[in-house]
Amino acid sequence: MSDTMSHISSSAARGAQTAGAQARPFAGKTVAVVHAAWHSCGSYQVNVSQIAAYKALGARVVSVAMMDDLARPPPLGGRWPAYIEASRDIGADRRFYSGAPFSALASRLLVDGWWRLIHGDQASWLIELAKRAPLPEGFESESIDFIHANHYFTLPFAERLMRGRKVPVVLETQDIQARQYVLRNKGGFFIPPYATYGGMLEVELAWMRRADLCAHLNEEEHRDFQKLLPELRHALIYPAVASAPLARGRDIIIVASDNYANYMSLRWFLQEVMPFAGDARVAIYGNIDGAMKRRDAALYESHRALFKGRVDDIGAVYANAGCVLLPTVEGHGLSIKAVEALSCGAPLVATPLAFRGMQVDPAKLGNVALAENARQYAALWREAQARAVSGEAAEPERSDTRRLYEDAFSPEAYARALAMAAAAL
Protein backbone atom coordinates (compact mmCIF):
# COMPACT_ATOMS: atom_id res chain seq x y z
CA MET A 1 0.00 0.00 0.00
CA SER A 2 1.33 3.46 -0.89
CA ASP A 3 2.00 6.14 1.72
CA THR A 4 -0.91 8.15 0.30
CA MET A 5 -3.34 5.25 0.68
CA SER A 6 -2.07 4.53 4.19
CA HIS A 7 -2.74 8.14 5.07
CA ILE A 8 -6.27 8.04 3.61
CA SER A 9 -7.17 4.81 5.38
CA SER A 10 -5.80 5.86 8.76
CA SER A 11 -7.38 9.32 8.53
CA ALA A 12 -10.77 7.91 7.58
CA ALA A 13 -10.51 5.37 10.41
CA ARG A 14 -9.81 8.09 12.96
CA GLY A 15 -12.76 10.11 11.65
CA ALA A 16 -15.14 7.17 11.96
CA GLN A 17 -13.88 6.19 15.42
CA THR A 18 -14.44 9.65 16.84
CA ALA A 19 -18.08 9.47 15.78
CA GLY A 20 -18.60 6.49 18.09
CA ALA A 21 -19.87 2.97 17.57
CA GLN A 22 -23.02 4.20 15.84
CA ALA A 23 -20.81 5.52 13.03
CA ARG A 24 -19.73 1.96 12.09
CA PRO A 25 -22.91 0.64 10.46
CA PHE A 26 -20.99 -1.68 8.13
CA ALA A 27 -19.18 -3.74 10.74
CA GLY A 28 -19.20 -7.36 9.57
CA LYS A 29 -20.66 -6.45 6.16
CA THR A 30 -19.24 -6.72 2.66
CA VAL A 31 -19.63 -3.64 0.47
CA ALA A 32 -19.14 -3.70 -3.30
CA VAL A 33 -17.92 -0.41 -4.77
CA VAL A 34 -18.89 -0.58 -8.44
CA HIS A 35 -17.15 1.87 -10.73
CA ALA A 36 -15.83 2.51 -14.22
CA ALA A 37 -12.38 1.15 -14.98
CA TRP A 38 -10.81 4.61 -15.04
CA HIS A 39 -7.56 5.77 -13.51
CA SER A 40 -5.51 8.97 -13.22
CA CYS A 41 -8.62 11.13 -12.93
CA GLY A 42 -10.88 12.70 -10.34
CA SER A 43 -13.40 9.85 -10.43
CA TYR A 44 -10.68 7.34 -9.62
CA GLN A 45 -9.65 9.36 -6.58
CA VAL A 46 -13.28 9.40 -5.47
CA ASN A 47 -13.38 5.59 -5.75
CA VAL A 48 -10.21 5.27 -3.67
CA SER A 49 -11.74 7.45 -0.97
CA GLN A 50 -15.04 5.54 -1.00
CA ILE A 51 -13.23 2.27 -0.39
CA ALA A 52 -11.15 3.75 2.43
CA ALA A 53 -14.22 5.26 4.10
CA TYR A 54 -16.26 2.06 4.02
CA LYS A 55 -13.32 0.16 5.48
CA ALA A 56 -13.07 2.79 8.21
CA LEU A 57 -16.77 2.22 8.91
CA GLY A 58 -16.13 -1.46 9.54
CA ALA A 59 -16.79 -3.04 6.14
CA ARG A 60 -14.91 -5.53 4.07
CA VAL A 61 -14.79 -3.81 0.66
CA VAL A 62 -14.51 -5.27 -2.82
CA SER A 63 -13.79 -3.16 -5.89
CA VAL A 64 -15.69 -4.10 -9.06
CA ALA A 65 -14.39 -2.27 -12.13
CA MET A 66 -16.46 -2.17 -15.31
CA MET A 67 -14.85 -1.23 -18.63
CA ASP A 68 -16.79 1.45 -20.51
CA ASP A 69 -16.00 -0.03 -23.91
CA LEU A 70 -15.85 -3.39 -25.63
CA ALA A 71 -12.81 -5.24 -24.34
CA ARG A 72 -11.02 -8.54 -24.26
CA PRO A 73 -11.50 -10.48 -21.01
CA PRO A 74 -9.52 -8.94 -18.16
CA PRO A 75 -6.70 -8.72 -17.34
CA LEU A 76 -5.56 -9.07 -20.96
CA GLY A 77 -5.72 -6.72 -23.87
CA GLY A 78 -7.04 -3.26 -24.54
CA ARG A 79 -6.99 -0.87 -21.59
CA TRP A 80 -7.00 -3.53 -18.85
CA PRO A 81 -3.23 -3.85 -18.27
CA ALA A 82 -2.78 -0.07 -18.03
CA TYR A 83 -5.78 0.28 -15.72
CA ILE A 84 -4.71 -2.49 -13.37
CA GLU A 85 -1.15 -1.22 -13.19
CA ALA A 86 -2.22 2.38 -12.53
CA SER A 87 -4.80 1.47 -9.86
CA ARG A 88 -2.73 -0.67 -7.49
CA ASP A 89 -3.36 1.78 -4.64
CA ILE A 90 -7.15 1.44 -4.80
CA GLY A 91 -7.16 -0.13 -1.34
CA ALA A 92 -9.89 -2.78 -1.70
CA ASP A 93 -9.78 -6.09 0.15
CA ARG A 94 -10.44 -7.86 -3.16
CA ARG A 95 -10.68 -6.70 -6.77
CA PHE A 96 -12.87 -7.81 -9.66
CA TYR A 97 -13.00 -6.78 -13.33
CA SER A 98 -15.59 -7.07 -16.08
CA GLY A 99 -16.65 -5.56 -19.38
CA ALA A 100 -18.74 -6.31 -22.42
CA PRO A 101 -16.77 -8.72 -24.66
CA PHE A 102 -16.40 -8.27 -28.42
CA SER A 103 -18.72 -11.24 -28.84
CA ALA A 104 -21.52 -8.94 -27.67
CA LEU A 105 -21.57 -7.55 -31.19
CA ALA A 106 -23.31 -10.76 -32.18
CA SER A 107 -26.24 -9.79 -29.94
CA ARG A 108 -28.49 -6.74 -30.41
CA LEU A 109 -25.65 -4.41 -29.33
CA LEU A 110 -25.29 -3.07 -32.87
CA VAL A 111 -28.97 -2.08 -32.94
CA ASP A 112 -29.57 -1.10 -29.30
CA GLY A 113 -26.20 0.51 -28.64
CA TRP A 114 -23.86 1.18 -31.53
CA TRP A 115 -26.52 2.61 -33.86
CA ARG A 116 -27.44 5.13 -31.18
CA LEU A 117 -23.80 5.88 -30.41
CA ILE A 118 -23.02 6.99 -33.96
CA HIS A 119 -25.72 9.65 -33.46
CA GLY A 120 -24.03 10.77 -30.23
CA ASP A 121 -26.22 8.87 -27.74
CA GLN A 122 -23.47 7.90 -25.32
CA ALA A 123 -26.04 7.44 -22.54
CA SER A 124 -27.69 4.45 -24.21
CA TRP A 125 -24.39 2.99 -25.45
CA LEU A 126 -22.96 2.72 -21.93
CA ILE A 127 -26.17 1.16 -20.60
CA GLU A 128 -26.09 -1.50 -23.33
CA LEU A 129 -22.44 -2.26 -22.56
CA ALA A 130 -23.23 -2.62 -18.86
CA LYS A 131 -26.09 -5.01 -19.60
CA ARG A 132 -23.61 -7.29 -21.36
CA ALA A 133 -20.83 -7.20 -18.78
CA PRO A 134 -20.61 -10.73 -17.34
CA LEU A 135 -20.33 -11.63 -13.69
CA PRO A 136 -16.63 -11.26 -12.83
CA GLU A 137 -14.59 -14.41 -12.50
CA GLY A 138 -14.62 -15.60 -8.89
CA PHE A 139 -17.48 -13.34 -7.82
CA GLU A 140 -19.74 -16.32 -7.11
CA SER A 141 -17.99 -16.77 -3.77
CA GLU A 142 -18.93 -13.28 -2.58
CA SER A 143 -21.99 -12.43 -0.49
CA ILE A 144 -22.65 -8.71 -0.94
CA ASP A 145 -24.57 -6.78 1.71
CA PHE A 146 -24.43 -3.29 0.22
CA ILE A 147 -23.57 -1.74 -3.15
CA HIS A 148 -22.10 1.71 -3.73
CA ALA A 149 -22.38 2.30 -7.48
CA ASN A 150 -20.76 5.18 -9.33
CA HIS A 151 -22.48 6.77 -12.35
CA TYR A 152 -25.91 5.69 -13.53
CA PHE A 153 -24.47 3.50 -16.31
CA THR A 154 -23.01 0.96 -13.88
CA LEU A 155 -26.47 0.11 -12.49
CA PRO A 156 -27.35 -2.68 -14.98
CA PHE A 157 -24.04 -4.30 -14.07
CA ALA A 158 -24.67 -3.75 -10.34
CA GLU A 159 -28.01 -5.53 -10.67
CA ARG A 160 -26.22 -8.52 -12.20
CA LEU A 161 -23.93 -8.60 -9.15
CA MET A 162 -26.98 -9.01 -6.89
CA ARG A 163 -27.76 -12.42 -8.49
CA GLY A 164 -31.46 -12.11 -7.74
CA ARG A 165 -31.04 -10.91 -4.15
CA LYS A 166 -32.30 -7.58 -2.83
CA VAL A 167 -29.25 -5.49 -1.89
CA PRO A 168 -29.40 -1.81 -0.86
CA VAL A 169 -27.84 0.43 -3.53
CA VAL A 170 -26.39 3.89 -3.11
CA LEU A 171 -25.78 5.56 -6.47
CA GLU A 172 -23.15 8.29 -6.49
CA THR A 173 -23.94 10.41 -9.51
CA GLN A 174 -20.77 12.50 -10.02
CA ASP A 175 -22.56 15.13 -12.14
CA ILE A 176 -25.43 14.94 -14.61
CA GLN A 177 -23.75 12.76 -17.19
CA ALA A 178 -25.94 13.97 -20.06
CA ARG A 179 -24.25 17.37 -19.68
CA GLN A 180 -20.86 15.73 -20.06
CA TYR A 181 -22.01 13.87 -23.17
CA VAL A 182 -23.25 17.06 -24.83
CA LEU A 183 -19.91 18.72 -24.07
CA ARG A 184 -17.96 15.69 -25.28
CA ASN A 185 -20.01 15.43 -28.46
CA LYS A 186 -18.74 18.86 -29.52
CA GLY A 187 -15.37 17.29 -30.11
CA GLY A 188 -16.59 14.06 -31.73
CA PHE A 189 -17.75 12.87 -35.13
CA PHE A 190 -21.39 11.82 -35.27
CA ILE A 191 -24.13 11.70 -37.87
CA PRO A 192 -27.60 13.27 -37.79
CA PRO A 193 -30.13 13.09 -36.30
CA TYR A 194 -27.99 14.00 -33.28
CA ALA A 195 -28.80 12.75 -29.79
CA THR A 196 -30.28 15.50 -27.64
CA TYR A 197 -29.58 16.47 -24.07
CA GLY A 198 -33.18 15.70 -23.12
CA GLY A 199 -33.10 12.25 -24.66
CA MET A 200 -29.86 11.26 -22.98
CA LEU A 201 -31.01 12.73 -19.67
CA GLU A 202 -34.14 10.57 -19.73
CA VAL A 203 -32.01 7.42 -20.11
CA GLU A 204 -29.95 8.54 -17.13
CA LEU A 205 -32.98 9.33 -14.95
CA ALA A 206 -34.77 6.08 -15.80
CA TRP A 207 -31.89 4.03 -14.41
CA MET A 208 -31.35 6.28 -11.41
CA ARG A 209 -34.89 5.47 -10.26
CA ARG A 210 -33.68 1.94 -9.42
CA ALA A 211 -31.33 3.17 -6.67
CA ASP A 212 -32.34 3.31 -3.00
CA LEU A 213 -30.41 6.52 -2.36
CA CYS A 214 -28.78 9.00 -4.74
CA ALA A 215 -25.67 10.68 -3.38
CA HIS A 216 -24.49 13.87 -5.07
CA LEU A 217 -21.07 15.49 -4.88
CA ASN A 218 -21.92 19.18 -5.16
CA GLU A 219 -24.62 21.75 -4.48
CA GLU A 220 -25.78 22.25 -8.07
CA GLU A 221 -26.01 18.54 -8.80
CA HIS A 222 -27.94 17.89 -5.58
CA ARG A 223 -30.44 20.67 -6.33
CA ASP A 224 -30.95 19.66 -9.96
CA PHE A 225 -31.51 15.97 -9.27
CA GLN A 226 -33.94 16.74 -6.44
CA LYS A 227 -36.04 18.66 -8.95
CA LEU A 228 -35.72 16.02 -11.66
CA LEU A 229 -36.43 13.04 -9.36
CA PRO A 230 -38.44 14.36 -6.40
CA GLU A 231 -39.71 10.88 -5.57
CA LEU A 232 -36.22 9.58 -4.75
CA ARG A 233 -34.14 9.92 -1.60
CA HIS A 234 -31.18 12.27 -2.10
CA ALA A 235 -28.11 13.17 -0.06
CA LEU A 236 -25.42 15.81 -0.56
CA ILE A 237 -22.09 14.16 0.27
CA TYR A 238 -18.95 16.02 -0.69
CA PRO A 239 -16.32 13.54 -1.90
CA ALA A 240 -13.30 12.69 0.17
CA VAL A 241 -10.19 13.53 -1.78
CA ALA A 242 -6.79 12.21 -0.83
CA SER A 243 -4.79 15.00 0.71
CA ALA A 244 -1.86 16.09 -1.38
CA PRO A 245 1.37 16.75 0.53
CA LEU A 246 1.65 20.30 1.80
CA ALA A 247 3.19 22.60 -0.78
CA ARG A 248 6.55 23.90 0.39
CA GLY A 249 8.37 24.47 -2.91
CA ARG A 250 8.60 27.10 -5.62
CA ASP A 251 7.28 25.36 -8.74
CA ILE A 252 4.27 26.70 -10.64
CA ILE A 253 2.08 23.76 -11.69
CA ILE A 254 -1.11 22.68 -13.42
CA VAL A 255 -2.48 19.17 -12.81
CA ALA A 256 -5.13 17.92 -15.24
CA SER A 257 -6.48 14.61 -16.51
CA ASP A 258 -7.64 13.72 -20.00
CA ASN A 259 -11.22 14.90 -20.44
CA TYR A 260 -12.85 17.34 -22.81
CA ALA A 261 -13.55 20.07 -20.25
CA ASN A 262 -9.90 20.04 -19.16
CA TYR A 263 -8.81 20.17 -22.78
CA MET A 264 -10.98 23.23 -23.43
CA SER A 265 -9.68 24.93 -20.29
CA LEU A 266 -6.06 24.23 -21.12
CA ARG A 267 -6.55 25.38 -24.70
CA TRP A 268 -7.87 28.69 -23.34
CA PHE A 269 -4.84 28.92 -21.07
CA LEU A 270 -2.34 28.26 -23.86
CA GLN A 271 -4.03 30.38 -26.51
CA GLU A 272 -5.39 33.28 -24.46
CA VAL A 273 -3.34 33.55 -21.26
CA MET A 274 0.15 32.60 -22.43
CA PRO A 275 0.56 35.59 -24.78
CA PHE A 276 0.36 37.88 -21.72
CA ALA A 277 2.51 35.70 -19.46
CA GLY A 278 5.93 37.09 -20.31
CA ASP A 279 8.58 35.06 -18.50
CA ALA A 280 6.08 33.34 -16.21
CA ARG A 281 6.70 29.61 -16.03
CA VAL A 282 4.53 26.55 -15.50
CA ALA A 283 4.78 22.75 -15.69
CA ILE A 284 1.68 20.79 -16.73
CA TYR A 285 1.25 17.32 -15.18
CA GLY A 286 -1.25 14.55 -15.89
CA ASN A 287 -2.45 12.72 -18.97
CA ILE A 288 -4.03 15.87 -20.40
CA ASP A 289 -1.08 15.82 -22.80
CA GLY A 290 -2.80 12.95 -24.62
CA ALA A 291 -5.94 15.03 -25.17
CA MET A 292 -3.90 17.93 -26.51
CA LYS A 293 -2.02 15.69 -28.94
CA ARG A 294 -5.25 14.19 -30.29
CA ARG A 295 -7.35 17.33 -30.52
CA ASP A 296 -4.86 20.07 -31.40
CA ALA A 297 -1.48 18.68 -32.37
CA ALA A 298 -0.15 22.07 -33.51
CA LEU A 299 -0.99 23.74 -30.21
CA TYR A 300 0.57 20.86 -28.32
CA GLU A 301 3.77 21.00 -30.34
CA SER A 302 4.13 24.74 -29.84
CA HIS A 303 4.03 24.25 -26.05
CA ARG A 304 5.46 20.75 -25.86
CA ALA A 305 8.13 21.68 -23.29
CA LEU A 306 5.46 22.55 -20.69
CA PHE A 307 3.91 19.06 -20.65
CA LYS A 308 5.37 16.54 -18.21
CA GLY A 309 2.72 13.84 -18.69
CA ARG A 310 1.46 11.42 -16.08
CA VAL A 311 3.90 10.85 -13.21
CA ASP A 312 3.91 8.01 -10.69
CA ASP A 313 4.31 10.34 -7.71
CA ILE A 314 1.98 13.31 -8.11
CA GLY A 315 2.42 13.95 -4.39
CA ALA A 316 6.01 15.01 -5.00
CA VAL A 317 4.76 17.49 -7.61
CA TYR A 318 2.42 19.13 -5.09
CA ALA A 319 5.11 19.08 -2.38
CA ASN A 320 7.45 21.07 -4.63
CA ALA A 321 4.78 23.58 -5.66
CA GLY A 322 4.81 27.24 -4.77
CA CYS A 323 1.58 27.95 -6.64
CA VAL A 324 -1.12 25.90 -8.38
CA LEU A 325 -2.91 27.27 -11.44
CA LEU A 326 -6.59 26.41 -12.01
CA PRO A 327 -7.47 27.96 -15.40
CA THR A 328 -10.96 26.44 -15.54
CA VAL A 329 -13.34 27.71 -18.23
CA GLU A 330 -15.37 24.55 -18.95
CA GLY A 331 -16.88 21.71 -16.95
CA HIS A 332 -19.76 20.72 -14.73
CA GLY A 333 -19.78 19.26 -11.25
CA LEU A 334 -17.17 19.41 -8.55
CA SER A 335 -13.56 19.49 -9.73
CA ILE A 336 -11.55 16.86 -7.86
CA LYS A 337 -8.29 18.41 -9.04
CA ALA A 338 -9.41 21.70 -7.52
CA VAL A 339 -9.98 19.96 -4.18
CA GLU A 340 -6.51 18.40 -4.42
CA ALA A 341 -5.14 21.88 -4.90
CA LEU A 342 -7.04 23.10 -1.83
CA SER A 343 -5.53 20.33 0.27
CA CYS A 344 -1.91 21.19 -0.50
CA GLY A 345 -2.38 24.67 0.94
CA ALA A 346 -0.52 26.41 -1.89
CA PRO A 347 -1.51 29.82 -3.25
CA LEU A 348 -3.94 29.35 -6.13
CA VAL A 349 -4.53 31.40 -9.26
CA ALA A 350 -7.97 30.42 -10.48
CA THR A 351 -11.08 31.32 -12.40
CA PRO A 352 -14.34 31.35 -10.42
CA LEU A 353 -15.54 28.22 -12.26
CA ALA A 354 -12.78 26.19 -10.60
CA PHE A 355 -14.86 26.34 -7.39
CA ARG A 356 -18.09 25.13 -8.95
CA GLY A 357 -20.21 22.91 -6.77
CA MET A 358 -18.64 24.12 -3.51
CA GLN A 359 -20.65 26.11 -1.02
CA VAL A 360 -17.92 28.69 -0.70
CA ASP A 361 -17.08 32.20 -1.89
CA PRO A 362 -13.53 31.82 -3.26
CA ALA A 363 -12.99 35.58 -3.06
CA LYS A 364 -12.93 35.21 0.74
CA LEU A 365 -10.07 32.68 0.68
CA GLY A 366 -6.89 34.52 1.54
CA ASN A 367 -4.54 32.46 -0.60
CA VAL A 368 -6.70 32.46 -3.75
CA ALA A 369 -6.30 35.00 -6.56
CA LEU A 370 -9.33 35.10 -8.87
CA ALA A 371 -9.15 36.16 -12.52
CA GLU A 372 -12.09 37.11 -14.72
CA ASN A 373 -10.21 37.25 -18.03
CA ALA A 374 -7.00 36.07 -19.69
CA ARG A 375 -5.00 39.28 -19.23
CA GLN A 376 -5.85 39.42 -15.52
CA TYR A 377 -5.03 35.74 -15.14
CA ALA A 378 -1.56 36.25 -16.60
CA ALA A 379 -0.91 39.22 -14.30
CA LEU A 380 -1.94 37.27 -11.20
CA TRP A 381 0.16 34.34 -12.36
CA ARG A 382 3.25 36.53 -12.65
CA GLU A 383 2.64 38.01 -9.19
CA ALA A 384 2.19 34.56 -7.66
CA GLN A 385 5.41 33.37 -9.25
CA ALA A 386 7.32 36.32 -7.81
CA ARG A 387 6.03 35.52 -4.32
CA ALA A 388 6.81 31.81 -4.73
CA VAL A 389 10.39 32.54 -5.83
CA SER A 390 10.93 34.90 -2.89
CA GLY A 391 9.47 32.41 -0.43
CA GLU A 392 6.75 34.83 0.74
CA ALA A 393 3.95 32.23 0.74
CA ALA A 394 2.16 31.64 4.04
CA GLU A 395 2.47 28.32 5.86
CA PRO A 396 0.32 25.89 3.84
CA GLU A 397 -1.10 24.10 6.89
CA ARG A 398 -2.55 27.41 8.10
CA SER A 399 -3.97 28.51 4.75
CA ASP A 400 -7.66 29.15 4.14
CA THR A 401 -7.80 26.50 1.42
CA ARG A 402 -6.30 23.84 3.68
CA ARG A 403 -8.88 24.59 6.37
CA LEU A 404 -11.67 24.38 3.79
CA TYR A 405 -10.36 20.99 2.68
CA GLU A 406 -10.26 19.62 6.24
CA ASP A 407 -13.79 20.83 7.04
CA ALA A 408 -15.53 19.68 3.86
CA PHE A 409 -13.46 17.25 1.79
CA SER A 410 -11.28 15.25 4.16
CA PRO A 411 -11.69 11.49 4.73
CA GLU A 412 -13.00 12.22 8.24
CA ALA A 413 -15.79 14.45 6.90
CA TYR A 414 -16.68 11.91 4.21
CA ALA A 415 -16.83 8.98 6.64
CA ARG A 416 -19.23 10.91 8.87
CA ALA A 417 -21.49 11.75 5.92
CA LEU A 418 -21.53 8.15 4.68
CA ALA A 419 -22.44 6.89 8.13
CA MET A 420 -25.41 9.25 8.26
CA ALA A 421 -26.57 8.23 4.79
CA ALA A 422 -26.29 4.53 5.69
CA ALA A 423 -28.44 5.08 8.77
CA ALA A 424 -31.27 6.21 6.47
CA LEU A 425 -31.16 2.81 4.73
Solvent accessible surface area in square Angstrom, and as a share of the most:
residue,aa,sasa,rsa
1,M,151,0.68
2,S,47,0.30
3,D,129,0.67
4,T,64,0.37
5,M,3,0.01
6,S,50,0.32
7,H,81,0.36
8,I,1,0.01
9,S,28,0.18
10,S,48,0.31
11,S,3,0.02
12,A,0,0.00
13,A,27,0.21
14,R,124,0.45
15,G,2,0.02
16,A,0,0.00
17,Q,110,0.49
18,T,113,0.66
19,A,32,0.25
20,G,28,0.27
21,A,90,0.70
22,Q,152,0.67
23,A,5,0.04
24,R,88,0.32
25,P,55,0.35
26,F,9,0.04
27,A,58,0.45
28,G,80,0.77
29,K,92,0.39
30,T,16,0.09
31,V,0,0.00
32,A,0,0.00
33,V,0,0.00
34,V,0,0.00
35,H,1,0.00
36,A,4,0.03
37,A,3,0.02
38,W,60,0.21
39,H,49,0.22
40,S,23,0.15
41,C,24,0.15
42,G,12,0.11
43,S,23,0.15
44,Y,6,0.02
45,Q,37,0.17
46,V,2,0.01
47,N,5,0.03
48,V,2,0.01
49,S,2,0.01
50,Q,0,0.00
51,I,0,0.00
52,A,2,0.01
53,A,1,0.01
54,Y,2,0.01
55,K,65,0.28
56,A,7,0.06
57,L,0,0.00
58,G,18,0.17
59,A,10,0.07
60,R,94,0.34
61,V,0,0.00
62,V,0,0.00
63,S,1,0.01
64,V,0,0.00
65,A,0,0.00
66,M,1,0.00
67,M,2,0.01
68,D,30,0.15
69,D,60,0.31
70,L,26,0.13
71,A,8,0.06
72,R,124,0.45
73,P,95,0.60
74,P,41,0.26
75,P,79,0.49
76,L,108,0.54
77,G,17,0.16
78,G,70,0.67
79,R,104,0.38
80,W,0,0.00
81,P,67,0.42
82,A,58,0.45
83,Y,1,0.01
84,I,27,0.14
85,E,103,0.46
86,A,20,0.15
87,S,0,0.00
88,R,167,0.61
89,D,44,0.23
90,I,2,0.01
91,G,14,0.14
92,A,21,0.17
93,D,75,0.39
94,R,88,0.32
95,R,55,0.20
96,F,7,0.03
97,Y,48,0.18
98,S,2,0.01
99,G,8,0.08
100,A,1,0.01
101,P,42,0.26
102,F,112,0.47
103,S,83,0.53
104,A,9,0.07
105,L,65,0.32
106,A,99,0.76
107,S,60,0.39
108,R,143,0.52
109,L,0,0.00
110,L,83,0.41
111,V,85,0.49
112,D,28,0.15
113,G,0,0.00
114,W,111,0.39
115,W,138,0.48
116,R,105,0.38
117,L,39,0.19
118,I,34,0.17
119,H,21,0.09
120,G,1,0.01
121,D,22,0.11
122,Q,17,0.08
123,A,1,0.00
124,S,4,0.03
125,W,23,0.08
126,L,13,0.07
127,I,5,0.03
128,E,13,0.06
129,L,1,0.01
130,A,0,0.00
131,K,84,0.36
132,R,50,0.18
133,A,0,0.00
134,P,64,0.40
135,L,46,0.23
136,P,4,0.02
137,E,167,0.75
138,G,27,0.26
139,F,0,0.00
140,E,112,0.50
141,S,88,0.57
142,E,12,0.05
143,S,72,0.47
144,I,1,0.01
145,D,50,0.26
146,F,15,0.06
147,I,0,0.00
148,H,0,0.00
149,A,0,0.00
150,N,1,0.00
151,H,6,0.03
152,Y,3,0.01
153,F,1,0.01
154,T,0,0.00
155,L,4,0.02
156,P,11,0.07
157,F,0,0.00
158,A,0,0.00
159,E,61,0.27
160,R,101,0.37
161,L,1,0.00
162,M,28,0.12
163,R,92,0.34
164,G,85,0.81
165,R,109,0.40
166,K,159,0.67
167,V,2,0.01
168,P,45,0.28
169,V,5,0.03
170,V,3,0.02
171,L,0,0.00
172,E,0,0.00
173,T,4,0.02
174,Q,17,0.08
175,D,6,0.03
176,I,2,0.01
177,Q,10,0.04
178,A,0,0.00
179,R,43,0.16
180,Q,42,0.19
181,Y,2,0.01
182,V,55,0.32
183,L,12,0.06
184,R,99,0.36
185,N,30,0.16
186,K,141,0.60
187,G,29,0.28
188,G,32,0.31
189,F,199,0.83
190,F,53,0.22
191,I,81,0.41
192,P,88,0.55
193,P,107,0.67
194,Y,136,0.52
195,A,29,0.23
196,T,87,0.50
197,Y,83,0.32
198,G,44,0.42
199,G,41,0.39
200,M,1,0.00
201,L,19,0.09
202,E,90,0.40
203,V,37,0.21
204,E,2,0.01
205,L,9,0.05
206,A,45,0.35
207,W,32,0.11
208,M,1,0.00
209,R,102,0.37
210,R,132,0.48
211,A,8,0.06
212,D,47,0.25
213,L,4,0.02
214,C,1,0.00
215,A,0,0.00
216,H,0,0.00
217,L,7,0.04
218,N,1,0.01
219,E,43,0.19
220,E,55,0.25
221,E,1,0.00
222,H,35,0.16
223,R,119,0.43
224,D,25,0.13
225,F,0,0.00
226,Q,79,0.35
227,K,146,0.62
228,L,64,0.32
229,L,0,0.00
230,P,102,0.64
231,E,111,0.50
232,L,32,0.16
233,R,117,0.43
234,H,31,0.14
235,A,21,0.16
236,L,60,0.30
237,I,5,0.02
238,Y,42,0.16
239,P,0,0.00
240,A,2,0.01
241,V,0,0.00
242,A,10,0.08
243,S,16,0.11
244,A,9,0.07
245,P,58,0.37
246,L,48,0.24
247,A,9,0.07
248,R,155,0.57
249,G,24,0.23
250,R,135,0.49
251,D,60,0.31
252,I,2,0.01
253,I,1,0.01
254,I,6,0.03
255,V,13,0.07
256,A,10,0.08
257,S,5,0.03
258,D,51,0.26
259,N,68,0.35
260,Y,26,0.10
261,A,11,0.08
262,N,37,0.19
263,Y,9,0.04
264,M,38,0.17
265,S,9,0.06
266,L,3,0.02
267,R,77,0.28
268,W,51,0.18
269,F,0,0.00
270,L,3,0.02
271,Q,83,0.37
272,E,83,0.37
273,V,0,0.00
274,M,43,0.19
275,P,94,0.59
276,F,74,0.31
277,A,1,0.01
278,G,72,0.69
279,D,125,0.65
280,A,12,0.09
281,R,96,0.35
282,V,12,0.07
283,A,17,0.13
284,I,1,0.00
285,Y,36,0.14
286,G,13,0.13
287,N,43,0.22
288,I,0,0.00
289,D,24,0.12
290,G,22,0.21
291,A,0,0.00
292,M,0,0.00
293,K,95,0.40
294,R,152,0.55
295,R,81,0.30
296,D,35,0.18
297,A,59,0.46
298,A,79,0.61
299,L,19,0.10
300,Y,15,0.06
301,E,94,0.42
302,S,79,0.51
303,H,38,0.17
304,R,127,0.46
305,A,89,0.69
306,L,33,0.16
307,F,21,0.09
308,K,100,0.42
309,G,12,0.11
310,R,108,0.39
311,V,47,0.27
312,D,140,0.73
313,D,86,0.45
314,I,56,0.28
315,G,12,0.12
316,A,42,0.33
317,V,16,0.09
318,Y,2,0.01
319,A,32,0.25
320,N,80,0.41
321,A,1,0.01
322,G,5,0.05
323,C,0,0.00
324,V,2,0.01
325,L,1,0.01
326,L,16,0.08
327,P,10,0.06
328,T,22,0.13
329,V,55,0.31
330,E,49,0.22
331,G,10,0.10
332,H,68,0.30
333,G,4,0.04
334,L,20,0.10
335,S,21,0.13
336,I,15,0.08
337,K,35,0.15
338,A,1,0.01
339,V,0,0.00
340,E,11,0.05
341,A,0,0.00
342,L,0,0.00
343,S,0,0.00
344,C,0,0.00
345,G,3,0.03
346,A,1,0.01
347,P,30,0.19
348,L,2,0.01
349,V,1,0.00
350,A,0,0.00
351,T,11,0.06
352,P,57,0.36
353,L,65,0.32
354,A,0,0.00
355,F,9,0.04
356,R,44,0.16
357,G,13,0.13
358,M,15,0.07
359,Q,149,0.66
360,V,40,0.23
361,D,67,0.34
362,P,17,0.11
363,A,75,0.58
364,K,165,0.70
365,L,19,0.10
366,G,71,0.68
367,N,27,0.14
368,V,20,0.11
369,A,23,0.17
370,L,39,0.19
371,A,0,0.00
372,E,132,0.59
373,N,80,0.41
374,A,15,0.12
375,R,158,0.58
376,Q,72,0.32
377,Y,0,0.00
378,A,0,0.00
379,A,31,0.24
380,L,33,0.16
381,W,0,0.00
382,R,97,0.35
383,E,86,0.39
384,A,3,0.02
385,Q,25,0.11
386,A,64,0.49
387,R,96,0.35
388,A,5,0.04
389,V,72,0.41
390,S,66,0.43
391,G,48,0.46
392,E,115,0.51
393,A,47,0.36
394,A,78,0.60
395,E,89,0.40
396,P,10,0.06
397,E,72,0.33
398,R,167,0.61
399,S,8,0.05
400,D,38,0.20
401,T,0,0.00
402,R,35,0.13
403,R,121,0.44
404,L,35,0.17
405,Y,3,0.01
406,E,80,0.36
407,D,111,0.57
408,A,23,0.18
409,F,2,0.01
410,S,7,0.04
411,P,5,0.03
412,E,44,0.20
413,A,15,0.12
414,Y,2,0.01
415,A,0,0.00
416,R,107,0.39
417,A,28,0.22
418,L,5,0.02
419,A,10,0.08
420,M,146,0.65
421,A,12,0.09
422,A,14,0.11
423,A,84,0.65
424,A,58,0.45
425,L,73,0.36
